[in-house]
Amino acid sequence: MMFPLQGAQMLQSLERSLRKSLPESLKVYGTVFHMNQGNPFKLKALVDKWPDFNTVVIRPQEQEMTDDLDHYTNTYQIYSKDLKNCQKCLVSPEVINWKQHLQIQSSQPSLNEVIQNLAATKSFQVKQTHCILYMMAETIKKLVPSLLEGKNLSPNSGKPEAICQEMFKPSSLDVTHAALVNKFWHFGGNERSQRFIERCIQNFPTFCLLGPERTPVSWNLMDQTGELRMAGTLPEYRAHGLITQVIYSHSHYLNKLGFPIYSHVDKSNTTMQKVCKKLDHITIPCGWNQWHCVPL
Ligand SMILES: CC(C)(COP(=O)(O)OP(=O)(O)OC[C@H]1O[C@@H](n2cnc3c(N)ncnc32)[C@H](O)[C@@H]1OP(=O)(O)O)[C@@H](O)C(=O)NCCC(=O)NCCS
């Protein structure tokens, strides 16, 4: 059986404990970090025991999960030190509602075996997405400095060349820009993803560049797990260095707020991989993993 952690002290202690298991705990660590900063998505943390937990599951409150088809809301983050224990924990419908369309996110690729085993017994279809995981060098320096050994960082912390300041003005997104972000988001393009994007815009700092029409031409967001996400540039403004500038400014602003900075990029997206390399965002061996589960 798993039970929810109650109160600020326990959650802060969980954050400190997860920090010792980075980078494998990164997705859960980032989420708990933001739960401790006001918890705007009203998430809860379940553990199998306390304080020496084996498995942590972060999930929304049941009352938030009213749409069985909304896998953007029905999203769980998992970290476990013991995969056998993890599988036992996840069987319970009080931990994961397997009757819904849902997503599981984790920086631990080894969770795949657990989820595949559960898919067979619980009768759901599962699609795994494995992407490249990046952490900003400044974040690594603070949290897991050993990962920087042997890395050649740029002398100017990846600072990009200035862009035309007459033409492009730095700004933030407002909720009416969710449709634009949704149109270019690889995992989006539907009404449910648009609602999720609206929630991200309302609750976390965003960054964009306004073009000559004074509307966003390049943008970057953050989600409830503290990850930088949904970057995009309008096709007619691409290859002018705009997203490089946006991500540089956004990540340095968030870093000053003390946030851990990380992101993922699809293995086929060589443009974004180039951007990350240029900005001293370092690849993390465990990778970024998401499982999309649909009941049969
Ligand atoms: C990926 C994307 C955000 C890049 O935005 P952008 O503003 O064009 O990026 P930049 O101009 O800063 O380009 C970064 C680098 O990639 C290069 N580049 C940009 N578009 C390219 C293309 N189509 N082919 C090859 N190289 C390209 C740039 O020349 C630049 O390299 P350089 O610094 O050596 O000159 C944009 O193509 C996009 O919105 N794609 C669809 C959504 C997406 O994939 N988002 C990212 C999710 S992680």
PDBQT file of the ligand as one rigid body, heavy atoms in Angstrom, charges set to zero:
ROOT
HETATM    1  C1  LIG A 301      13.117  23.550 -33.698  1.00  0.00    +0.000 C 
HETATM    2  C2  LIG A 301      12.733  25.025 -33.820  1.00  0.00    +0.000 C 
HETATM    3  C3  LIG A 301      12.127  25.491 -32.503  1.00  0.00    +0.000 C 
HETATM    4  C4  LIG A 301      14.021  25.819 -34.131  1.00  0.00    +0.000 C 
HETATM    5  O1  LIG A 301      13.723  27.204 -34.054  1.00  0.00    +0.000 OA
HETATM    6  P1  LIG A 301      14.616  28.314 -34.782  1.00  0.00    +0.000 P 
HETATM    7  O2  LIG A 301      14.239  29.634 -34.199  1.00  0.00    +0.000 OA
HETATM    8  O3  LIG A 301      14.561  28.137 -36.228  1.00  0.00    +0.000 OA
HETATM    9  O4  LIG A 301      16.073  27.903 -34.268  1.00  0.00    +0.000 OA
HETATM   10  P2  LIG A 301      17.406  28.766 -34.423  1.00  0.00    +0.000 P 
HETATM   11  O5  LIG A 301      17.274  29.735 -35.570  1.00  0.00    +0.000 OA
HETATM   12  O6  LIG A 301      17.773  29.308 -33.092  1.00  0.00    +0.000 OA
HETATM   13  O7  LIG A 301      18.385  27.634 -34.926  1.00  0.00    +0.000 OA
HETATM   14  C5  LIG A 301      19.260  26.911 -34.169  1.00  0.00    +0.000 C 
HETATM   15  C6  LIG A 301      20.283  26.271 -35.082  1.00  0.00    +0.000 C 
HETATM   16  O8  LIG A 301      19.671  25.324 -35.955  1.00  0.00    +0.000 OA
HETATM   17  C7  LIG A 301      19.830  25.707 -37.330  1.00  0.00    +0.000 C 
HETATM   18  N1  LIG A 301      18.590  25.432 -38.013  1.00  0.00    +0.000 N 
HETATM   19  C8  LIG A 301      17.393  26.020 -37.808  1.00  0.00    +0.000 A 
HETATM   20  N2  LIG A 301      16.488  25.458 -38.634  1.00  0.00    +0.000 NA
HETATM   21  C9  LIG A 301      17.143  24.512 -39.340  1.00  0.00    +0.000 A 
HETATM   22  C10 LIG A 301      16.737  23.585 -40.337  1.00  0.00    +0.000 A 
HETATM   23  N3  LIG A 301      15.488  23.528 -40.773  1.00  0.00    +0.000 N 
HETATM   24  N4  LIG A 301      17.670  22.759 -40.851  1.00  0.00    +0.000 NA
HETATM   25  C11 LIG A 301      18.947  22.788 -40.416  1.00  0.00    +0.000 A 
HETATM   26  N5  LIG A 301      19.385  23.649 -39.464  1.00  0.00    +0.000 NA
HETATM   27  C12 LIG A 301      18.481  24.491 -38.930  1.00  0.00    +0.000 A 
HETATM   28  C13 LIG A 301      20.156  27.187 -37.274  1.00  0.00    +0.000 C 
HETATM   29  O9  LIG A 301      20.860  27.603 -38.406  1.00  0.00    +0.000 OA
HETATM   30  C14 LIG A 301      20.955  27.274 -36.020  1.00  0.00    +0.000 C 
HETATM   31  O10 LIG A 301      22.271  26.806 -36.204  1.00  0.00    +0.000 OA
HETATM   32  P3  LIG A 301      23.510  27.813 -36.091  1.00  0.00    +0.000 P 
HETATM   33  O11 LIG A 301      23.415  28.369 -34.710  1.00  0.00    +0.000 OA
HETATM   34  O12 LIG A 301      24.693  26.951 -36.294  1.00  0.00    +0.000 OA
HETATM   35  O13 LIG A 301      23.268  28.820 -37.155  1.00  0.00    +0.000 OA
HETATM   36  C15 LIG A 301      11.721  25.244 -34.968  1.00  0.00    +0.000 C 
HETATM   37  O14 LIG A 301      12.234  24.617 -36.131  1.00  0.00    +0.000 OA
HETATM   38  C16 LIG A 301      10.334  24.685 -34.682  1.00  0.00    +0.000 C 
HETATM   39  O15 LIG A 301       9.477  25.392 -34.146  1.00  0.00    +0.000 OA
HETATM   40  N6  LIG A 301      10.094  23.380 -35.030  1.00  0.00    +0.000 N 
HETATM   41  C17 LIG A 301       8.834  22.712 -34.744  1.00  0.00    +0.000 C 
HETATM   42  C18 LIG A 301       8.602  22.468 -33.246  1.00  0.00    +0.000 C 
HETATM   43  C19 LIG A 301       9.780  21.821 -32.544  1.00  0.00    +0.000 C 
HETATM   44  O16 LIG A 301      10.426  20.923 -33.046  1.00  0.00    +0.000 OA
HETATM   45  N7  LIG A 301      10.043  22.291 -31.318  1.00  0.00    +0.000 N 
HETATM   46  C20 LIG A 301      11.108  21.796 -30.463  1.00  0.00    +0.000 C 
HETATM   47  C21 LIG A 301      10.613  20.786 -29.513  1.00  0.00    +0.000 C 
HETATM   48  S1  LIG A 301      11.921  20.201 -28.464  1.00  0.00    +0.000 SA
ENDROOT
TORSDOF 0
